[in-house]
Amino acid sequence: MSLSPTASPATDTAPRARVRRILDECVGSDLSSWEKNEFLPSVANRFVLTEKQEKCLAGIEARVFGGDDD
């Protein structure tokens, strides 16, 4: 049994999957340096987010994936 560089479904936590989706979608300067290098890696390794972390992650998702309801 070999270990792949991608996470298995058993270790792919909800925050980790959300972070991976954000990073896969972003190009160039879509994310600030802090978001890309500090915040996202830190929440990717958590199973449960604090209220502040959830709010920040949801804000990044809204910005990256858009709320093009206008």
Buried (B, 14 or more C-beta within 10 A) or exposed (E): EEEEEEEEEEEEBEBBEBBBEBBEEBEEEBBEEEBBEEBBEEBBEBEEBEEEBBEBBEEBBEBBEEEEEE
